[in-house]
Amino acid sequence: IFNSPDGLWFDYNGRLWIQTDGSDADPYFNNMMLAANPETREIKRFFVGPQGCEVTGVVSTPDVKTMFVNIQHPDGNWPNAAESRPRDATVIVTKDDGGVIGA
């Protein structure tokens, strides 16, 4: 699960977010973001990026109800043609119930 941890960030509630930037050599591995809860000492996979990407950069609103996660240099045919260049993106994460992310 820990394949080249690259980005580390503590949110306003003390939760540690870990982003990976591992090798693209394994076609069955995608980089991800993990959440480490200091109270329970549990680490859970939270977010998996598209193949060939790096999950990089994360920040949330002060109430931790909206999170922004960057996807850098995704691989493959985007959207459907070999001539297309994969695009970097910022993903906005919220909970359906409007609650705190990671809680």
OpenMM code with the backbone's topology and positions (N, CA, C; nanometers):
from openmm import Vec3, app, unit

residues = "ILE PHE ASN SER PRO ASP GLY LEU TRP PHE ASP TYR ASN GLY ARG LEU TRP ILE GLN THR ASP GLY SER ASP ALA ASP PRO TYR PHE ASN ASN MET MET LEU ALA ALA ASN PRO GLU THR ARG GLU ILE LYS ARG PHE PHE VAL GLY PRO GLN GLY CYS GLU VAL THR GLY VAL VAL SER THR PRO ASP VAL LYS THR MET PHE VAL ASN ILE GLN HIS PRO ASP GLY ASN TRP PRO ASN ALA ALA GLU SER ARG PRO ARG ASP ALA THR VAL ILE VAL THR LYS ASP ASP GLY GLY VAL ILE GLY ALA".split()
positions = [
    Vec3(0.0825, -0.1193, 0.0000),
    Vec3(0.0000, 0.0000, 0.0000),
    Vec3(0.0872, 0.1261, 0.0000),
    Vec3(0.2055, 0.1211, 0.0598),
    Vec3(0.2943, 0.2373, 0.0607),
    Vec3(0.3942, 0.2249, -0.0535),
    Vec3(0.3564, 0.2742, -0.1689),
    Vec3(0.4449, 0.2738, -0.2842),
    Vec3(0.4913, 0.4170, -0.3074),
    Vec3(0.6079, 0.4494, -0.2589),
    Vec3(0.6684, 0.5815, -0.2775),
    Vec3(0.5813, 0.6956, -0.2264),
    Vec3(0.5576, 0.7023, -0.0948),
    Vec3(0.4838, 0.8175, -0.0416),
    Vec3(0.5552, 0.9462, -0.0832),
    Vec3(0.4811, 1.0389, -0.1381),
    Vec3(0.5413, 1.1579, -0.1975),
    Vec3(0.4875, 1.2864, -0.1356),
    Vec3(0.3595, 1.2912, -0.1088),
    Vec3(0.2995, 1.4109, -0.0513),
    Vec3(0.2390, 1.3802, 0.0842),
    Vec3(0.2658, 1.4660, 0.1813),
    Vec3(0.2103, 1.4504, 0.3162),
    Vec3(0.1441, 1.5815, 0.3560),
    Vec3(0.0254, 1.5732, 0.4148),
    Vec3(-0.0455, 1.6938, 0.4564),
    Vec3(-0.1346, 1.6614, 0.5760),
    Vec3(-0.1296, 1.7456, 0.6784),
    Vec3(-0.2195, 1.7329, 0.7928),
    Vec3(-0.3371, 1.8267, 0.7727),
    Vec3(-0.4600, 1.7738, 0.7868),
    Vec3(-0.5765, 1.8606, 0.7748),
    Vec3(-0.6027, 1.9309, 0.9077),
    Vec3(-0.7059, 2.0117, 0.9110),
    Vec3(-0.7370, 2.0928, 1.0289),
    Vec3(-0.7792, 2.0086, 1.1493),
    Vec3(-0.8111, 1.8803, 1.1275),
    Vec3(-0.8487, 1.7897, 1.2362),
    Vec3(-0.7343, 1.6984, 1.2782),
    Vec3(-0.6149, 1.7188, 1.2214),
    Vec3(-0.4985, 1.6399, 1.2598),
    Vec3(-0.4816, 1.5105, 1.1834),
    Vec3(-0.5689, 1.4832, 1.0872),
    Vec3(-0.5580, 1.3624, 1.0060),
    Vec3(-0.4442, 1.3815, 0.9058),
    Vec3(-0.3618, 1.2784, 0.8871),
    Vec3(-0.2510, 1.2833, 0.7920),
    Vec3(-0.2957, 1.2231, 0.6598),
    Vec3(-0.2779, 1.2981, 0.5520),
    Vec3(-0.3095, 1.2518, 0.4169),
    Vec3(-0.1780, 1.2205, 0.3473),
    Vec3(-0.1686, 1.1008, 0.2906),
    Vec3(-0.0461, 1.0508, 0.2282),
    Vec3(-0.0744, 1.0266, 0.0805),
    Vec3(0.0046, 1.0884, -0.0062),
    Vec3(-0.0123, 1.0708, -0.1505),
    Vec3(0.1074, 0.9955, -0.2063),
    Vec3(0.0810, 0.9030, -0.2999),
    Vec3(0.1884, 0.8211, -0.3547),
    Vec3(0.2241, 0.8632, -0.4971),
    Vec3(0.3486, 0.8361, -0.5327),
    Vec3(0.3993, 0.8599, -0.6680),
    Vec3(0.4936, 0.7458, -0.7016),
    Vec3(0.4363, 0.6285, -0.7217),
    Vec3(0.5164, 0.5093, -0.7463),
    Vec3(0.5468, 0.4882, -0.8930),
    Vec3(0.6075, 0.3774, -0.9215),
    Vec3(0.6492, 0.3418, -1.0565),
    Vec3(0.5296, 0.3065, -1.1436),
    Vec3(0.5381, 0.3437, -1.2705),
    Vec3(0.4355, 0.3046, -1.3674),
    Vec3(0.4632, 0.1662, -1.4253),
    Vec3(0.5683, 0.0995, -1.3785),
    Vec3(0.6070, -0.0300, -1.4344),
    Vec3(0.5025, -0.1376, -1.4077),
    Vec3(0.4285, -0.1268, -1.2997),
    Vec3(0.3267, -0.2254, -1.2656),
    Vec3(0.1931, -0.1811, -1.3245),
    Vec3(0.1416, -0.2524, -1.4252),
    Vec3(0.0162, -0.2098, -1.4888),
    Vec3(-0.1058, -0.2255, -1.3984),
    Vec3(-0.0903, -0.2918, -1.2840),
    Vec3(-0.2033, -0.3136, -1.1934),
    Vec3(-0.1978, -0.2231, -1.0714),
    Vec3(-0.1099, -0.1236, -1.0739),
    Vec3(-0.0980, -0.0333, -0.9599),
    Vec3(-0.1303, 0.1082, -1.0037),
    Vec3(-0.2170, 0.1730, -0.9300),
    Vec3(-0.2454, 0.3144, -0.9514),
    Vec3(-0.2042, 0.3894, -0.8260),
    Vec3(-0.1534, 0.5096, -0.8436),
    Vec3(-0.1195, 0.5913, -0.7281),
    Vec3(-0.2460, 0.6317, -0.6551),
    Vec3(-0.2315, 0.6629, -0.5272),
    Vec3(-0.3485, 0.6832, -0.4426),
    Vec3(-0.3217, 0.7852, -0.3343),
    Vec3(-0.4274, 0.8135, -0.2596),
    Vec3(-0.4168, 0.8966, -0.1405),
    Vec3(-0.4749, 0.8163, -0.0245),
    Vec3(-0.4011, 0.8153, 0.0847),
    Vec3(-0.4398, 0.7416, 0.2046),
    Vec3(-0.4689, 0.8400, 0.3166),
    Vec3(-0.5558, 0.7996, 0.4085),
    Vec3(-0.5877, 0.8819, 0.5253),
    Vec3(-0.5412, 0.8084, 0.6500),
    Vec3(-0.4590, 0.8746, 0.7310),
    Vec3(-0.4094, 0.8168, 0.8562),
    Vec3(-0.4770, 0.8894, 0.9722),
    Vec3(-0.5494, 0.8135, 1.0531),
    Vec3(-0.6202, 0.8694, 1.1679),
    Vec3(-0.5323, 0.8542, 1.2916),
    Vec3(-0.4872, 0.9645, 1.3514),
    Vec3(-0.3964, 0.9544, 1.4659),
    Vec3(-0.4629, 0.8977, 1.5911),
    Vec3(-0.5949, 0.9095, 1.6015),
    Vec3(-0.6643, 0.8577, 1.7201),
    Vec3(-0.6776, 0.7064, 1.7168),
    Vec3(-0.7162, 0.6516, 1.6008),
    Vec3(-0.7359, 0.5069, 1.5901),
    Vec3(-0.6111, 0.4345, 1.5399),
    Vec3(-0.5146, 0.5112, 1.4879),
    Vec3(-0.3917, 0.4581, 1.4279),
    Vec3(-0.4201, 0.3742, 1.3032),
    Vec3(-0.5344, 0.3956, 1.2416),
    Vec3(-0.5701, 0.3260, 1.1188),
    Vec3(-0.5285, 0.4089, 0.9978),
    Vec3(-0.4897, 0.3384, 0.8924),
    Vec3(-0.4602, 0.4009, 0.7645),
    Vec3(-0.5505, 0.3342, 0.6617),
    Vec3(-0.6265, 0.4171, 0.5894),
    Vec3(-0.7204, 0.3638, 0.4906),
    Vec3(-0.6985, 0.4305, 0.3556),
    Vec3(-0.7185, 0.3505, 0.2508),
    Vec3(-0.7137, 0.4065, 0.1163),
    Vec3(-0.8373, 0.4939, 0.0980),
    Vec3(-0.8153, 0.6168, 0.0506),
    Vec3(-0.9241, 0.7129, 0.0358),
    Vec3(-0.9564, 0.7424, -0.1101),
    Vec3(-0.8541, 0.7456, -0.1938),
    Vec3(-0.8699, 0.7965, -0.3299),
    Vec3(-0.7690, 0.7254, -0.4190),
    Vec3(-0.8121, 0.6765, -0.5343),
    Vec3(-0.7216, 0.6123, -0.6299),
    Vec3(-0.7268, 0.6906, -0.7602),
    Vec3(-0.6101, 0.7286, -0.8105),
    Vec3(-0.6032, 0.8054, -0.9345),
    Vec3(-0.6028, 0.7162, -1.0565),
    Vec3(-0.6190, 0.7763, -1.1755),
    Vec3(-0.6140, 0.6983, -1.2989),
    Vec3(-0.4738, 0.6437, -1.3246),
    Vec3(-0.4651, 0.5418, -1.4082),
    Vec3(-0.3371, 0.4774, -1.4367),
    Vec3(-0.2362, 0.5788, -1.4892),
    Vec3(-0.1149, 0.5696, -1.4379),
    Vec3(-0.0046, 0.6522, -1.4832),
    Vec3(0.0020, 0.7903, -1.4215),
    Vec3(-0.0941, 0.8248, -1.3374),
    Vec3(-0.0944, 0.9595, -1.2802),
    Vec3(-0.0125, 0.9647, -1.1519),
    Vec3(0.0092, 1.0864, -1.1085),
    Vec3(0.0620, 1.1125, -0.9748),
    Vec3(-0.0473, 1.1879, -0.9007),
    Vec3(-0.0845, 1.1387, -0.7834),
    Vec3(-0.1780, 1.2111, -0.6976),
    Vec3(-0.0925, 1.3094, -0.6189),
    Vec3(-0.1142, 1.4378, -0.6404),
    Vec3(-0.0234, 1.5368, -0.5834),
    Vec3(-0.0977, 1.6629, -0.5441),
    Vec3(-0.0660, 1.7130, -0.4302),
    Vec3(-0.1280, 1.8369, -0.3845),
    Vec3(-0.2671, 1.8138, -0.3302),
    Vec3(-0.2880, 1.8525, -0.2073),
    Vec3(-0.4198, 1.8403, -0.1449),
    Vec3(-0.4364, 1.9564, -0.0481),
    Vec3(-0.5569, 2.0072, -0.0422),
    Vec3(-0.5929, 2.1105, 0.0540),
    Vec3(-0.7434, 2.1001, 0.0752),
    Vec3(-0.7885, 2.1469, 0.1896),
    Vec3(-0.9326, 2.1463, 0.2153),
    Vec3(-0.9754, 2.2826, 0.2664),
    Vec3(-1.1046, 2.3016, 0.2699),
    Vec3(-1.1593, 2.4197, 0.3344),
    Vec3(-1.1374, 2.4036, 0.4847),
    Vec3(-1.1379, 2.5134, 0.5615),
    Vec3(-1.1131, 2.5024, 0.7060),
    Vec3(-1.2090, 2.4085, 0.7796),
    Vec3(-1.3324, 2.3942, 0.7301),
    Vec3(-1.4275, 2.3031, 0.7955),
    Vec3(-1.4107, 2.1583, 0.7491),
    Vec3(-1.3163, 2.1317, 0.6603),
    Vec3(-1.2830, 1.9995, 0.6059),
    Vec3(-1.4061, 1.9326, 0.5429),
    Vec3(-1.4930, 2.0128, 0.4839),
    Vec3(-1.6104, 1.9587, 0.4151),
    Vec3(-1.5933, 1.9586, 0.2636),
    Vec3(-1.4893, 2.0240, 0.2159),
    Vec3(-1.4549, 2.0229, 0.0739),
    Vec3(-1.3041, 2.0063, 0.0627),
    Vec3(-1.2622, 1.9122, -0.0224),
    Vec3(-1.1200, 1.8841, -0.0414),
    Vec3(-1.0874, 1.8967, -0.1898),
    Vec3(-0.9683, 1.9463, -0.2182),
    Vec3(-0.9208, 1.9618, -0.3550),
    Vec3(-0.7955, 1.8760, -0.3712),
    Vec3(-0.7981, 1.7829, -0.4675),
    Vec3(-0.6878, 1.6897, -0.4899),
    Vec3(-0.6439, 1.7013, -0.6360),
    Vec3(-0.5144, 1.7131, -0.6588),
    Vec3(-0.4625, 1.7264, -0.7955),
    Vec3(-0.4210, 1.5920, -0.8533),
    Vec3(-0.4498, 1.5756, -0.9818),
    Vec3(-0.4061, 1.4602, -1.0599),
    Vec3(-0.3114, 1.5141, -1.1659),
    Vec3(-0.1901, 1.4616, -1.1677),
    Vec3(-0.0879, 1.5106, -1.2596),
    Vec3(-0.0510, 1.4022, -1.3599),
    Vec3(-0.0368, 1.4389, -1.4831),
    Vec3(0.0049, 1.3552, -1.5972),
    Vec3(-0.0574, 1.2160, -1.5998),
    Vec3(-0.1931, 1.2068, -1.6081),
    Vec3(-0.2541, 1.0743, -1.6238),
    Vec3(-0.2114, 1.0123, -1.7568),
    Vec3(-0.2184, 0.8829, -1.7638),
    Vec3(-0.1702, 0.8084, -1.8795),
    Vec3(-0.2879, 0.7595, -1.9634),
    Vec3(-0.2571, 0.6980, -2.0736),
    Vec3(-0.3592, 0.6330, -2.1538),
    Vec3(-0.4223, 0.7247, -2.2568),
    Vec3(-0.5286, 0.6783, -2.3154),
    Vec3(-0.5999, 0.7535, -2.4185),
    Vec3(-0.7062, 0.8397, -2.3539),
    Vec3(-0.6885, 0.9686, -2.3658),
    Vec3(-0.7792, 1.0613, -2.2980),
    Vec3(-0.8339, 1.1602, -2.3980),
    Vec3(-0.9595, 1.1746, -2.4208),
    Vec3(-1.0622, 1.0900, -2.3624),
    Vec3(-1.0759, 0.9570, -2.4340),
    Vec3(-1.0586, 0.9537, -2.5675),
    Vec3(-1.0760, 0.8263, -2.6369),
    Vec3(-0.9768, 0.8022, -2.7498),
    Vec3(-0.8913, 0.8946, -2.7791),
    Vec3(-0.8051, 0.8813, -2.8964),
    Vec3(-0.6580, 0.8880, -2.8585),
    Vec3(-0.5775, 0.8151, -2.9333),
    Vec3(-0.4337, 0.8128, -2.9070),
    Vec3(-0.3707, 0.9501, -2.9276),
    Vec3(-0.4301, 1.0349, -3.0130),
    Vec3(-0.3741, 1.1673, -3.0375),
    Vec3(-0.4004, 1.2623, -2.9216),
    Vec3(-0.4957, 1.2285, -2.8387),
    Vec3(-0.5313, 1.3168, -2.7278),
    Vec3(-0.4257, 1.3121, -2.6193),
    Vec3(-0.4007, 1.4256, -2.5595),
    Vec3(-0.3047, 1.4326, -2.4501),
    Vec3(-0.3793, 1.4216, -2.3175),
    Vec3(-0.3361, 1.3319, -2.2298),
    Vec3(-0.3982, 1.3256, -2.0976),
    Vec3(-0.3870, 1.4610, -2.0284),
    Vec3(-0.4904, 1.5006, -1.9603),
    Vec3(-0.4956, 1.6328, -1.8986),
    Vec3(-0.4824, 1.6222, -1.7477),
    Vec3(-0.4072, 1.7142, -1.6900),
    Vec3(-0.4027, 1.7272, -1.5447),
    Vec3(-0.5393, 1.7770, -1.4983),
    Vec3(-0.5710, 1.7521, -1.3729),
    Vec3(-0.7021, 1.7921, -1.3222),
    Vec3(-0.6967, 1.8145, -1.1720),
    Vec3(-0.7893, 1.8935, -1.1241),
    Vec3(-0.8139, 1.9070, -0.9811),
    Vec3(-0.9508, 1.8472, -0.9538),
    Vec3(-0.9548, 1.7515, -0.8631),
    Vec3(-1.0790, 1.6846, -0.8265),
    Vec3(-1.1314, 1.7483, -0.6983),
    Vec3(-1.2588, 1.7819, -0.6973),
    Vec3(-1.3225, 1.8375, -0.5779),
    Vec3(-1.3986, 1.7249, -0.5096),
    Vec3(-1.3673, 1.7019, -0.3821),
    Vec3(-1.4273, 1.5924, -0.3061),
    Vec3(-1.5177, 1.6501, -0.1981),
    Vec3(-1.6416, 1.6016, -0.1936),
    Vec3(-1.7357, 1.6345, -0.0865),
    Vec3(-1.8086, 1.5066, -0.0473),
    Vec3(-1.8727, 1.5079, 0.0673),
    Vec3(-1.9547, 1.3945, 0.1097),
    Vec3(-2.0998, 1.4216, 0.0711),
    Vec3(-2.1722, 1.3163, 0.0389),
    Vec3(-2.3130, 1.3315, 0.0023),
    Vec3(-2.3938, 1.3991, 0.1125),
    Vec3(-2.3581, 1.3712, 0.2379),
    Vec3(-2.4338, 1.4289, 0.3499),
    Vec3(-2.3801, 1.5651, 0.3937),
    Vec3(-2.2768, 1.6163, 0.3231),
    Vec3(-2.2201, 1.7462, 0.3570),
    Vec3(-2.1300, 1.7451, 0.4787),
    Vec3(-2.0941, 1.6259, 0.5263),
    Vec3(-2.0142, 1.6135, 0.6478),
    Vec3(-1.8651, 1.6326, 0.6265),
    Vec3(-1.7911, 1.6120, 0.7343),
    Vec3(-1.6455, 1.6264, 0.7350),
    Vec3(-1.5821, 1.5097, 0.6589),
    Vec3(-1.4896, 1.5402, 0.5706),
    Vec3(-1.4219, 1.4379, 0.4910),
    Vec3(-1.3237, 1.3618, 0.5794),
    Vec3(-1.3301, 1.2299, 0.5711),
    Vec3(-1.2409, 1.1451, 0.6487),
    Vec3(-1.2971, 1.1045, 0.7829),
    Vec3(-1.4123, 1.1604, 0.8191),
    Vec3(-1.4732, 1.1266, 0.9488),
    Vec3(-1.5653, 1.0077, 0.9344),
] * unit.nanometer
topology = app.Topology()
chain = topology.addChain("A")
for resn in residues:
    res = topology.addResidue(resn, chain)
    for name in ("N", "CA", "C"):
        topology.addAtom(name, app.Element.getBySymbol(name[0]), res)
